[in-house]
């Protein structure tokens, strides 16, 4: 069994989809309506579906440490992604990636309130 897709409600589908395509390497497979549903896919084949929460419900809020984690191929790729997000002026981006649980990583919030982890796990043990 493998994960087929993840479907997340967001207040602004178009803005969240644009962020994932511009900064995290996703490609948009489909956009339904101006701001109804976006289907995105990353280079590894993972599908992320973003849908607009119903207007008669409160805006979606994800619980505590709920997040999506993405693995990159190298420490350099983690630093490059961090630099790209830093250039974009992302508000809650840490000053640099850090080593935690055997990985070089950082967390931030994407549009829509989605916490994202970007990391690389080295074959070598980290301090």
C-alpha positions as CSV (number, residue, x, y, z in Angstrom):
1,X,0.0,0.0,0.0
2,X,1.2,3.5,-0.7
3,X,-0.2,7.0,-0.1
4,X,-2.2,8.1,-3.2
5,X,-2.9,11.7,-2.3
6,X,-3.4,14.2,0.4
7,X,-6.5,16.5,0.2
8,X,-6.3,19.7,2.2
9,X,-8.9,22.5,2.7
10,X,-7.4,26.0,2.3
11,X,-9.0,29.5,2.2
12,X,-7.3,30.5,-1.1
13,X,-6.7,27.6,-3.4
14,X,-5.1,29.7,-6.2
15,X,-2.5,31.4,-3.8
16,X,-1.6,28.1,-2.1
17,X,-1.3,26.3,-5.4
18,X,0.9,29.1,-6.8
19,X,3.2,28.8,-3.8
20,X,3.6,25.1,-4.0
21,X,4.4,25.3,-7.8
22,X,6.8,28.3,-7.5
23,X,8.7,27.4,-4.4
24,X,8.4,23.7,-3.8
25,X,8.6,22.3,-7.3
26,X,5.1,21.0,-7.8
27,X,3.4,21.1,-11.1
28,X,-0.3,21.9,-11.5
29,X,-2.2,19.1,-13.1
30,X,-5.6,20.7,-12.9
31,X,-7.4,23.8,-11.6
32,X,-11.2,23.6,-11.3
33,X,-12.9,27.0,-11.2
34,X,-11.1,30.1,-10.2
35,X,-10.6,29.0,-6.6
36,X,-12.4,25.7,-6.2
37,X,-9.9,22.8,-6.4
38,X,-6.2,22.4,-7.5
39,X,-4.5,19.1,-8.2
40,X,-0.7,19.3,-7.9
41,X,2.0,16.7,-8.3
42,X,5.7,16.6,-7.2
43,X,8.6,15.0,-9.1
44,X,8.2,11.8,-7.0
45,X,4.6,11.4,-8.1
46,X,3.0,12.6,-4.8
47,X,-0.4,14.3,-5.5
48,X,-1.5,17.2,-3.3
49,X,-5.1,18.3,-3.7
50,X,-6.1,21.7,-2.4
51,X,-9.8,22.5,-2.1
52,X,-11.7,25.5,-0.9
53,X,-13.4,25.1,2.4
54,X,-17.1,25.7,2.3
55,X,-18.0,29.4,2.8
56,X,-20.5,28.5,5.6
57,X,-17.8,26.9,7.7
58,X,-15.1,28.6,9.7
59,X,-11.7,28.8,8.0
60,X,-9.7,25.6,8.3
61,X,-7.1,25.3,11.0
62,X,-4.7,22.4,11.2
63,X,-4.0,21.0,14.6
64,X,-0.8,21.8,16.5
65,X,2.2,20.1,14.8
66,X,0.3,18.7,11.8
67,X,2.6,19.2,8.8
68,X,3.6,17.8,5.5
69,X,7.3,16.6,5.3
70,X,9.3,16.6,2.1
71,X,12.6,14.8,1.7
72,X,15.2,16.3,-0.6
73,X,18.3,14.5,-2.1
74,X,21.0,16.6,-0.4
75,X,21.9,19.1,2.2
76,X,22.6,21.5,-0.6
77,X,19.0,21.2,-1.9
78,X,17.7,21.9,1.6
79,X,19.9,25.1,1.8
80,X,18.8,26.1,-1.8
81,X,15.1,25.7,-1.0
82,X,15.6,27.7,2.3
83,X,17.4,30.5,0.3
84,X,14.6,30.6,-2.3
85,X,12.0,30.9,0.4
86,X,14.1,33.5,2.2
87,X,14.4,35.6,-1.0
88,X,10.6,35.5,-1.2
89,X,10.4,37.1,2.3
90,X,8.5,34.2,4.0
91,X,7.5,35.5,7.4
92,X,8.1,32.5,9.7
93,X,11.1,31.0,8.1
94,X,14.0,30.2,10.5
95,X,17.3,32.0,9.8
96,X,18.9,28.7,8.7
97,X,18.1,24.9,8.5
98,X,19.1,23.0,11.6
99,X,20.0,19.4,12.5
100,X,17.3,17.5,14.3
101,X,16.6,13.7,14.6
102,X,19.4,12.9,12.2
103,X,18.3,15.3,9.4
104,X,19.1,18.7,8.2
105,X,15.7,20.5,8.2
106,X,13.5,23.5,8.6
107,X,9.8,24.2,9.1
108,X,7.6,27.0,7.8
109,X,4.0,27.8,7.1
110,X,2.8,27.9,3.5
111,X,-0.2,29.9,2.5
112,X,-3.4,28.3,3.8
113,X,-1.8,27.7,7.2
114,X,-0.1,24.5,6.1
115,X,3.1,23.7,8.1
116,X,5.8,22.3,5.9
117,X,9.0,20.4,6.8
118,X,11.8,20.4,4.2
119,X,14.7,17.9,5.1
120,X,17.5,15.7,4.0
121,X,18.4,12.6,5.9
122,X,22.0,11.7,5.5
123,X,23.3,8.2,5.4
124,X,26.0,9.4,7.8
125,X,25.2,9.9,11.4
126,X,24.8,13.6,12.3
127,X,25.8,15.3,15.6
